[in-house]
Amino acid sequence: MQLNVYVPKEKAGLIEELDRTAKRTGRAKNELVLEALERYLREEKPQWRTFDLGEFEMPSRAEIYEEYLDHKMGLDDPGR
């Protein structure tokens, strides 16, 4: 699989550094890029916060839809 990546002029130094690192280490540039990408994705996983809502009984699907339809049709209007 191939992936082409646009590198803006202001980031040209990264490509030069990648070239130097590849020559110095004897490793392929794609290897270095994939290694860096894997490390970044592993470290940057979002940490989702959890919330304790306590114990409660989940409403049934019918109850949810009944409330929705009542609201949509104006049946929940106290002035009616």
N, C-alpha and C positions, 0 to 999 in steps of 0.2 A: 504494500500500500504506500502511496506517496502523498505527502502533504506539502503544499507550497505556502510559504508564509511571507507576507509583505513586511519589510523592515523599513521604517521611515528613516530619512537621512540623519535625523538627530540620534538615532540608535545605531548608526553604522559602527560605532566603537565596539558594540557587542559582537558583531560579526568578526571584526579584526581580532578581538580577544578569543573568540571561538576558534579561529584559524590558528592562532598562536598556541592555544591549549591543545588542540588536536595534534599539531606538530610536536610539541614538547612531550606529550604523553604517548604518542603513537596510536591514538585511538581515532576512530572515525567520528566526524562531526555529528552525524545522525545519532550515534551512540551517546555522545555527550548531551545532546539536546533531549533525547528520550529520558536519560537518567535524571536530568534536571527537571523535566516535566513531571516524571513520576514522583520525585521528591516533593515538588511544589503541591501537586494534587493530594498527596498523602497528608501533608502538613496543613493544608488550607481547608480541610473538610469543615463545613459549618457545624458548630455545636448548637444543636437545637435545645432550647430550654424546655424543661418539662414542668407542668403545673399539676398540683394535686387538687382536684376538684372535690375531693371527699367522696363519700358514697352517695350514689343517687340511682334512681331507677331510670333507665333509658326509655324514652317514649317510643311507642310502636310507630311504624311507618304510617299506619292509618291515622293515628293521632296527629302526627306532623302534617300530613296532607289535609286533614280535616281543618286544622287551625289555619293553614295557608288558604284553603278555598273559602273558609268563612271570611277571612280578612279580605280576600280578593273580591268577593261578591258583596262585601259591606255588611255581612250578617253579624259581625262583631261590633258594629256601631251601636253604642249604648243609647243614642237618640232615636233609634229606629223602633 
